[in-house]
């Protein structure tokens, strides 16, 4: 089954704690602080993979966590960075946060976006040594990584997309012009999920054509099967409007679907169209009298006999000239087009590990936040915690 929506939870890695350590070697009884810094937590990164076709892999796994940074050690040894968690998604995936705000649009192969950043590493006690504080008996703990619940939405990337009423012959047409082998039957709603096919030209060019479930009147308002798949038409450069011409009312059938495209929006009512009058084996010369600037060309074909198919394929390549992707990734793979929402500022306090427990540096938070931060830093019941010059016992 084709899946174009998924919800996942991502958790970046925690930063490693700085080391509270003093150099103690033979003949160096008071060598001073030599605690190293911890390693930063790993990021969670989404990567657009051209080999993936849908989001079905997220049915089995919905939670992803990056590696935590390692703690620092003595002799100024820094901890290793946490392992980055790379999540592969299909090209064309859009990423939304919990507020339904767009974070990124991965519309190019190998495009990357960091959706959760790893926690900052803690500094070792060596970092706090100064002429006036030669024996710092504290070190920073690492910060927790970001976490988020994300919604992934896939919009197919196709040069052309087939639209029309159910049983117009879209799947039969896709099977005729491309390498796709969709289910074909003589009843409505045979296609229940989008299907992609590749059309080859003699000069080694290729076009991608998408077939989506048939639309009915009211589809833009949620009626029928086509409503949730209308989004897959948004990135098609050309619409192939397939009409069953054997019924003799091709003009009216065109207007029904065209009104649904206009009601849906997203520029679909302005997209260039090829009108394909299908089933001319049943009605050899079907009339079509619609005069509209969006209609680039009208073809009369028969998917049953193959009549007019080659002419249609040539027209496809003429009307879909090669273009560069509008959204591309740079040399480093980072997406050039991203929509970022402002992130909240970092917390105004740090948790320091001392030789007797913990100390809060900076502006002390509320009790609940403080307790969570101490617990994340590894505090246990009975540990001493110094806050604002006062010492209390963690419980």
C-alpha positions, 0 to 999 in steps of 0.5 A: 500500500502506498503511504504519503503521510507519516508521524515520527518522533526524533530525539537528538543525543545528549551532550557528554559531561565535562570531566572533573579530574586533577592530574595525579602522577608520580612526582607531580602531586599537585598537577592541577585540573586536567579534565577534558570536555564532553562530546556534543550530542548527535543530530537527527538528520533527514536525507532525501533518497532517490531510491525511495518511493513512499513513506511506508517504512515508517509504519514499523518504526516511528521513533528515532534517537541519535547517539549521546556524546561521551564524557570527557576524561582526565589528561585533557581527553575530550569525549567523542561526539554522539553518532548522527541519526540519518533518516532516509525519506523519499525525494519530495518529502515535506517536514512539518512540526507539531503546529503544522508549520513547514520546516523543510521541503526536501525536493532534491536528491540527497538534500539534507536537513537537521530536524533535531540538534544534539545537546551542547557538551559540558566543559571540563574543569580545566576550562574553569582554571584561572590565576585566581581559581587554580583548583576548580572543583566543578565541571559542566554537565552536557545538555539534553538534545532537542526532541520533536514530533514531526509530520512527513508529507510526500508530494510526488515529483512528476513531469506530468500527472493524469487526472480525470473521472473514475474509469476514464482509462488513466491506468490503461493510458499509463500502462500504454505510454510508460513502464508502469503496470498498474491494475486495470479493470472495467470498474470505477476506483481501480486505482487506490494509490498513486502510481509512477511510470517512466516514459522513454524517448528515442533520444534517451530522454525520460519523463515521469508520469503519475496516475492518481485515483480518479476524482469525482465532483466534490473531491476538493471538499473531501468527497471520494478517493481523490481528495487526499491525493490532489496534493500529488498534482501540485508539482507536476509540470503538465496535467494530462486530462483523460476523458472517456470520450465514448459517452459523448459529453467530453466538454462537461466531463472536462468542466467537472474536473477543472472546477475541482482543480480550481476549488482545491487551489495550489495553482492547479487551475492554472496548470497547462493541460493536455486533453486526452480523449480516450476510447476512440475505438468506441466513438471514432471522432469524439467532439470537444469544443472547449476553448481554454488557454490552458489546453496546450493540445488535444489528442484522440487515442484508444488505449485498447487498440493503441491508436494515437499513443505514439503521437501522444508520447511525442507531444509529451516530450515537446510540451515538457522540455528539460528543466533544472530542479527548482529546489536543489541541494548545494555541494554540501547536500544542504537544502537551499530552500528551508523554512525555519521557525524561530527556536526558543532561546537556550536555558539561562542556567547550567548544571555544574558537577562538583566533588560533593554534588551539583551546583547551578550557575546562572538564573535558577529555574522553577523547581520542576525544571530544576529537578528535571535538569538535575535528574538528567545530569545524573543526580541521585537522592541525597546529593548536595545541590548548591543554588544561589549560595544555598545548599539543599539535598536532592530528593 
